[in-house]
Amino acid sequence: MTQKPFAEGVFSWPSDDPHLIGSRCPECSLTVFPKRSTCPGCPSEKTDEVLLENQGTLWTWTTQSFRPKEPYIGPEDPDADWVPYGVGYADLGDVRVEGRLTEADPAKVKIGMEVKLRLIPFGTDDEGNELVWYAFAPAGAES
């Protein structure tokens, strides 16, 4: 099965060492994700594309314990039982990024723990390609 990103330009692809793609303002140095063509922090109409750190610390998190309202798009089969998942903010140094977590067990997830960017399956498209999206995993986790 061929893999492809769910959305282009969000993370480096293809890559064995993926990074999210953000932007940094050359005027005020504000870094944002996802990338923008203008700065939201000052009047600058120019930004530079940057690869964000792919490892950081978990700033905060929660468990998504109910199926989101439609139009929900995700890897879960709509006819299958709901499986809760973790959602959190990873502090990547210059910016905090919201994302899905690969772990939702409160015994395994702690604020301040080291996390690493991972690309995870996120469903399939009409041509049968496996779509991938980003998530944060406990640092040292295999997948």
C-alpha positions in Angstrom: 0.0 0.0 0.0 1.3 3.4 -0.9 1.5 6.0 1.9 0.9 9.7 1.4 0.3 12.7 3.7 -3.3 13.6 4.6 -2.4 17.2 3.7 0.6 18.5 1.8 3.1 21.0 3.3 2.4 20.2 7.0 5.4 17.9 7.6 8.5 16.9 5.7 7.6 14.0 3.3 8.9 11.5 2.6 11.3 11.3 5.5 12.7 8.8 8.0 13.2 11.7 10.4 10.0 13.9 9.9 9.7 17.5 11.0 6.6 19.7 11.1 6.9 22.8 8.8 6.3 26.1 10.4 7.2 29.7 9.6 9.3 32.3 11.4 9.0 36.1 11.0 12.3 37.7 10.1 11.1 41.0 11.8 9.9 39.8 15.2 11.2 36.2 15.2 7.7 34.8 16.0 7.5 31.1 15.0 4.1 29.6 14.2 2.6 26.3 13.1 1.2 25.6 10.6 3.2 27.9 8.3 1.8 31.2 7.3 2.8 33.6 4.6 2.4 36.7 6.8 3.2 37.2 10.5 0.3 37.1 13.0 2.5 38.9 15.6 3.5 42.0 13.7 2.8 43.9 10.4 5.4 41.9 8.5 4.2 40.4 5.2 7.1 38.0 4.9 7.9 34.8 6.7 10.6 32.1 6.3 9.7 28.5 6.2 11.4 26.5 9.0 11.5 22.9 10.0 10.4 22.7 13.6 12.2 20.5 16.3 10.8 17.0 16.1 11.3 16.3 19.8 10.1 18.4 22.8 8.1 18.1 26.0 4.4 17.5 26.6 3.1 20.9 27.8 -0.5 19.7 28.6 -2.8 16.9 27.4 -6.2 15.3 27.8 -8.1 12.2 26.5 -10.6 12.6 23.7 -13.1 10.1 25.2 -16.0 10.6 22.8 -16.4 10.4 19.1 -16.2 14.0 17.6 -19.2 15.3 15.8 -19.4 15.0 12.0 -17.7 15.7 9.8 -15.1 13.7 11.7 -12.3 12.3 9.6 -10.1 9.6 11.2 -8.8 6.1 11.1 -11.6 4.7 13.2 -14.2 2.6 11.4 -17.5 4.5 12.0 -19.2 1.1 12.7 -16.5 0.0 15.2 -16.5 0.7 19.0 -15.0 4.1 19.8 -11.4 4.1 21.0 -10.4 7.1 23.1 -7.2 8.8 22.1 -4.8 11.4 23.7 -4.5 15.0 22.5 -2.0 17.5 23.7 0.4 20.4 23.1 4.0 19.6 22.5 6.5 22.4 23.4 9.0 22.3 20.6 11.1 25.2 21.9 10.0 28.0 19.7 6.4 27.0 19.4 3.7 24.8 21.1 1.9 22.5 18.7 -1.4 20.8 19.2 -1.6 17.2 18.0 -2.8 13.7 18.6 -0.8 11.6 21.0 0.0 7.9 20.3 -0.8 7.1 23.9 -3.9 7.8 26.0 -3.3 5.9 29.1 -2.9 8.3 32.1 -0.4 5.9 33.6 1.9 6.4 30.6 1.4 10.1 29.8 2.7 12.9 32.1 2.9 16.6 31.6 6.6 17.5 31.1 7.6 14.1 29.6 9.7 14.0 26.4 7.8 13.4 23.2 8.9 12.8 19.6 7.1 13.5 16.4 5.7 10.4 14.6 3.7 9.9 11.4 0.8 7.6 11.9 -1.9 6.0 9.7 -5.0 8.2 9.4 -7.3 6.3 7.0 -7.3 5.7 3.3 -8.2 7.8 0.3 -10.5 6.8 -2.6 -7.5 5.3 -4.5 -6.6 3.0 -1.6 -3.5 4.9 -0.5 -2.8 4.9 3.3 -3.0 8.5 4.5 -0.6 9.6 7.3 -0.8 12.4 9.8 1.4 13.6 12.6 1.2 12.6 16.3 3.5 12.8 19.3 4.7 9.7 21.0 6.5 9.3 24.3 10.3 9.6 23.5 11.8 6.2 23.2 8.5 4.6 22.0 8.9 2.3 19.0 6.0 3.7 17.0 
